[in-house]
Amino acid sequence: ARAAPDQGVTRDKTNMADRATVPETIGTAVTEAGKPDVLINMAGIGGAAELTEMKFETFDRVIQINLYGTRNIVEAVLPSMLARESGKIVLVGSMGGIIPV
């Protein structure tokens, strides 16, 4: 995506499951591009198996990234959006959450 000259755009990687790391990454992005007007979160992993066959570590990692990771990133940007009464949050999921495998 291209930004207009007066817009800042950044894409960053972070460990979504690490609640302490996410605000640091957002802080860096704010320094580089300004307060976020839009957050697009596309982080997610899959782990397809029957519950009795899925290792707990796999299940836990899916929950850490897909559930807590989403909460962590929203928690990091939402206060500034609410304070400005402006902003959009787009959370991208997959059909894997809807269609049984």
N, C-alpha and C positions, 0 to 999 in steps of 0.2 A: 504494500500500500504506500502511496505517496502522500505526503503531508503538504499542505499549503505552507508558504514561508513562515507564517506566524503560528503554525501548529507544531507541537512536539509529539513525536511518535516513538515509542520504545517497545521492544520485545525483550523479555528477560526470562532466564531460567532460574528456578528456585526449587528447593525441596518442599513441596506443598504440604507434606505431612509434618514438617518441622515448624511449629507455631512461632518459634523465635526467629527463624530465618526469613519468613515471609515478610514481616514488617521492614526488615533490613533491605530486602530487595525492592519493596515498594518505595522506601525512602530514597534509594539510589535512583529509581525511575523518576521520582518527583523532582529530584535535583537536576536530572538531565532534561526532563520534558515538561515539568510543571505538574500541578495537581491533576489527577485523572478525571477526564470527562466520561470515559468509556473504559470498562474492564471487560475483556473477553477471556474467559477461562475455558480452556480446552483440555485441561489435564485430566487424565483418567487411565486406568489400566483394567484389564479383564482377568478373570480367573474362572474358567468354565470347568466345573466338575460337580458331581453330586456331593452334597454336604458330607456324607460319610466317607467320601474319597478325597476331599480337598484337605490339604495340610492346613493346620491352623495358621501357620506363618503366611501362607498365600492369602487366606481369607483376611487376616489382620492387615496385610499390606494393601489389599484392595480397599478396605474400609478406611485405612489411614489416608490414602491418596484421594479416593473418590468422595468420601464423606467429610472427613476432617479437613482435608486439603481445600475443598470448596469453601467450607466455613472459614478457614484461616485467611484465604485471599479476600473474601468478602468483608471479613472483620477488619482487614487492613485498609480497605479503600472506602468503606461505607461512611464512616464518621465525617470525612471531608466532603463527600457528596451531600450528605444530609445538612451539614453546616452551610453549604452553598445553595441548597435546595435545587441541585442540578446534578445530573449524571445518569448513566445507563450501565447496567450490569447484564452481561450476556453469559449464561452458563450453558455450555455445549455438552450434551450427553450422547449416548448411543442407544440404538435399538436393543442392545444387549440387556439393558435394564428393564425392558418391557416384554421382550420375547423370550420365553423360557428356552434354555439350551439343554 
